[in-house]
């Protein structure tokens, strides 16, 4: 089989060269389109269901949220395992799917089951799906350098301007904010005053909710002019919240300020974000969507940051804390240097031992064609170009070169044996003589006998 393949290739050398050129061109295109990352994504194919119910203990979260979700998520198609975790005010359910399951198909199956499981949860508790990213999807961390802004203003700038701009970048699954204070109106009730006025805590909550919304009226016409009635009820400042009536005693309303203290403060925090021991910082984590090209996505995010920078207050800028593009570039440069070094070494070795430039050229041509073909297979199996895959290609170059050297030496040995058989008496480096130069057969000469006398 191998002899027939070699013979067929020798008889159709131009077709073989054309096929090699086509593979190289296809491979070069695959190199440009290949997904580049620093580390391989070995995380499991999972979907995360997150539920928030603040103020509840982990045991309550486990009994009323996590357990109903875990029991109802079992039995989904292609699910290997379902894991649940409960903590203070939060519940996480991890659904591990089989490796061949499409991630977005899996998320649709989970959403279908959540529609049924929703009725088993307490009123007001709504589970949500986590981002469509993986455990190694945190490709970029940044902080805001804002010397003139406090932590609350920095967090508001991050949540209401920077985050929305970066989420529009193709390939970004989520921009998770961290650090700072999330501003909120805080109402601190006084139990003594509430007892004096006969007001309960649910009444205070209902008063705040009912006076912090928009309400629409209707349209009516008067004197040929149409009027639309609506109310603006969103709370804009602390004075408006303080004047919200709770109940009415006779003709005198009892307001929020009569039974509570209103102040602008930050949401309760369970931790802080410190940068290099220099103090608290505010920033965000850019999470890459499942199956995206990390290098191309980071480039798009950085370009979007330059556009967002124009709208930031004076003196505010971005500071990159973690950028995976540097590690990705180092990985690509390493494989480039390895390829160049190995090609140079192979050229010198072949020229030194064979002393024939055409043999060295035939061996060197195999290296770029083989590498380009390997990228075709990487793209076909949706494998990213990372440290592991590129290192494997670099190690395989030695095997590729060894094959070419062995075949070249074998060809030289067979040619030498053929020449020795055709010209056994001549020097080993002379080729076979042409048929016209071969000696012709002549008639035998007549033999002459000498008489011998016998004594």
ZIURQUI-V476900 format. One record per residue. N is the residue number from 1. RES is the residue in one letter. BURIAL is # if it has 16 or more other ideal C-beta (glycine too) atoms within 10 Angstrom, else .. D_FIRST is the distance of its C-alpha to the first C-alpha in Angstrom with 1 decimal. Layout:
n = (N N)
res = (RES RES)
burial = (BURIAL BURIAL)
d_first = (D_FIRST D_FIRST)
This chain:
n = (1 2 3 4 5 6 7 8 9 10 11 12 13 14 15 16 17 18 19 20 21 22 23 24 25 26 27 28 29 30 31 32 33 34 35 36 37 38 39 40 41 42 43 44 45 46 47 48 49 50 51 52 53 54 55 56 57 58 59 60 61 62 63 64 65 66 67 68 69 70 71 72 73 74 75 76 77 78 79 80 81 82 83 84 85 86 87 88 89 90 91 92 93 94 95 96 97 98 99 100 101 102 103 104 105 106 107 108 109 110 111 112 113 114 115 116 117 118 119 120 121 122 123 124 125 126 127 128 129 130 131 132 133 134 135 136 137 138 139 140 141 142 143 144 145 146 147 148 149 150 151 152 153 154 155 156 157 158 159 160 161 162 163 164 165 166 167 168 169 170 171 172 173 174 175 176 177 178 179 180 181 182 183 184 185 186 187 188 189 190 191 192 193 194 195 196 197 198 199 200 201 202 203 204 205 206 207 208 209 210 211 212 213 214 215 216 217 218 219 220 221 222 223 224 225 226 227 228 229 230 231 232 233 234 235 236 237 238 239 240 241 242 243 244 245 246 247 248 249 250 251 252 253 254 255 256 257 258 259 260 261 262 263 264 265 266 267 268 269 270 271 272 273 274 275 276 277 278 279 280 281 282 283 284 285 286 287 288 289 290 291 292 293 294 295 296 297 298 299 300 301 302 303 304 305 306 307 308 309 310 311 312 313 314 315 316 317 318 319 320 321 322 323 324 325 326 327 328 329 330 331 332 333 334 335 336 337 338 339 340 341 342 343 344 345 346 347 348 349 350 351 352 353 354 355 356 357 358 359 360 361 362 363 364 365 366 367 368 369 370 371 372 373 374 375 376 377 378 379 380 381 382 383 384 385 386 387 388 389 390 391 392 393 394 395 396 397 398 399 400 401 402 403 404 405 406 407 408 409 410 411 412 413 414 415 416 417 418 419 420 421 422 423 424 425 426 427 428 429 430 431 432 433 434 435 436 437 438 439 440 441 442 443 444 445 446 447 448 449 450 451 452 453 454 455)
res = (X X X X X X X X X X X X X X X X X X X X X X X X X X X X X X X X X X X X X X X X X X X X X X X X X X X X X X X X X X X X X X X X X X X X X X X X X X X X X X X X X X X X X X X X X X X X X X X X X X X X X X X X X X X X X X X X X X X X X X X X X X X X X X X X X X X X X X X X X X X X X X X X X X X X X X X X X X X X X X X X X X X X X X X X X X X X X X X X X X X X X X X X X X X X X X X X X X X X X X X X X X X X X X X X X X X X X X X X X X X X X X X X X X X X X X X X X X X X X X X X X X X X X X X X X X X X X X X X X X X X X X X X X X X X X X X X X X X X X X X X X X X X X X X X X X X X X X X X X X X X X X X X X X X X X X X X X X X X X X X X X X X X X X X X X X X X X X X X X X X X X X X X X X X X X X X X X X X X X X X X X X X X X X X X X X X X X X X X X X X X X X X X X X X X X X X X X X X X X X X X X X X X X X X X X X X X X X X X X X X X X X X X X X X X X X X X X X X X X X X X X X X X X X X X X X X X X X X)
burial = (. . . . . . . . . . . . . . . . . . . . . . . # . . # . . # # . . # # # # # . . # . . . # # # # # . # . # . . # . . . # # # . # # # # # # # . # # . . # . # # . . # . # . # . . # # # # # # # # # . . . # . # . . # # . # # . . # # . . # . . . # . . . # . # . . # # # # # . # # # # # # # # # # # . . # . # # # # # # # # # . . # # . . # . . # . # # # # # . # # # # # . . . # # # . . . . . . # . . . . # . . . # # . . # # . . # . . . . . . . . . . . . . . . . . . . . . . . # . . # . # # # . # . # # . . . . . . # # # . # # # . # . . . . . . . . . . # . . . . . . . # # # # # # # # # # # # # # # . # # . . # # . # # . . . . . . # . . . # . # . . . . # # # . . # . . # . . . # . . # # . . # # . . # . . . # . . . # . . . . # # . . # # . # # . # # # # # # # . . # # . . . # # # # # . # # . . # # . . # . . # # . . # # . . # . . . . . . . . . . # . . . . . . . . . . . . . . . . . . . . . . . . . . . . . . . . . . . .)
d_first = (0.0 3.8 5.5 5.2 6.2 8.7 9.9 10.5 12.4 14.3 15.4 16.5 18.0 21.0 19.2 17.3 20.8 22.4 20.0 20.7 24.4 24.5 23.0 25.6 28.4 27.6 27.4 30.7 32.3 31.1 32.7 36.0 35.9 34.7 37.4 38.8 40.7 41.7 40.9 38.5 40.2 39.9 42.9 43.0 43.0 46.8 49.8 53.2 56.4 59.5 63.1 66.2 69.6 71.6 74.4 73.0 72.2 68.7 69.8 71.0 67.7 65.8 67.9 68.5 65.4 62.4 62.6 63.0 60.0 57.7 58.6 58.1 54.8 53.2 51.1 49.6 46.0 43.3 45.9 45.0 48.5 51.8 53.8 57.4 59.6 63.3 65.5 68.9 69.0 65.2 62.5 58.7 56.2 52.5 50.1 46.6 44.0 40.3 37.9 36.3 39.8 40.9 43.8 46.0 45.3 46.5 49.6 50.5 50.3 52.6 55.1 55.3 56.2 58.6 60.7 61.4 61.9 64.4 67.2 66.9 67.7 71.2 72.9 71.9 68.7 65.6 62.1 59.7 56.0 54.9 53.0 49.5 48.3 46.7 48.0 46.6 47.8 50.9 49.8 53.2 56.7 59.7 63.5 66.4 68.6 72.0 74.9 77.6 76.4 76.9 74.2 75.2 75.0 71.7 70.3 71.7 70.2 66.8 67.0 68.5 67.1 64.1 62.3 62.5 61.2 58.1 57.2 56.6 53.7 50.3 48.3 51.4 51.9 55.2 57.7 59.5 62.9 64.4 67.6 71.1 73.5 73.1 76.5 78.3 81.9 83.0 85.9 87.6 90.0 93.3 94.0 97.7 98.0 95.9 98.2 101.3 100.1 98.6 95.1 91.9 88.5 86.9 89.6 88.7 85.0 85.8 88.1 85.4 82.7 85.0 86.3 82.9 81.4 81.7 83.5 83.7 86.8 87.1 88.0 91.5 93.4 96.8 98.7 95.7 93.5 90.6 90.3 87.4 88.4 86.2 86.7 85.2 85.1 82.5 84.0 83.9 86.0 87.8 91.2 89.8 88.4 91.6 93.6 91.6 94.1 93.4 96.4 99.9 103.0 105.8 105.4 103.7 99.9 98.3 95.5 92.5 94.4 97.2 95.0 92.0 91.1 88.5 86.5 83.4 81.0 77.3 75.3 75.2 72.3 70.5 69.2 69.2 66.6 67.4 65.8 65.7 69.0 70.8 71.9 70.7 68.3 67.2 63.7 60.7 57.1 54.5 51.9 48.6 47.4 44.3 41.0 42.7 41.8 44.2 44.3 45.0 47.6 49.5 49.7 51.2 53.6 54.9 55.5 57.4 59.5 60.6 61.9 63.6 65.2 67.4 69.1 69.8 73.4 74.4 73.1 70.4 66.8 63.4 62.3 58.6 58.5 54.8 52.2 48.5 47.5 48.3 45.8 43.2 43.8 43.7 40.3 38.9 40.6 39.1 35.5 36.4 37.9 35.0 32.5 34.8 35.4 31.8 30.9 33.9 33.2 29.5 30.8 33.4 31.1 28.5 31.3 33.2 30.5 28.5 31.5 29.4 29.9 26.9 24.6 26.7 26.6 22.8 22.9 25.8 24.4 21.7 24.6 26.5 23.5 22.1 25.6 26.3 23.2 24.5 27.8 26.2 25.1 28.5 30.3 28.1 29.0 32.6 32.5 35.1 34.7 36.8 37.3 34.7 31.9 32.7 32.9 29.4 28.1 30.1 28.8 25.1 25.7 25.7 22.2 21.1 23.0 21.8 18.1 19.3 21.5 19.0 16.6 19.7 21.1 18.0 18.1 21.8 21.5 19.1 21.5 24.4 23.2 22.5 26.0 27.5 26.3 27.5 30.9 31.8 35.5 35.3 34.9 31.4 31.4 32.0 29.4 29.0 32.0 31.8 32.4 36.0 36.9 36.0 39.1 40.3 41.4 45.3 47.7 48.9 52.4 55.3 56.1 59.7 61.3 64.2 66.9 67.3 70.7 71.1 74.1)
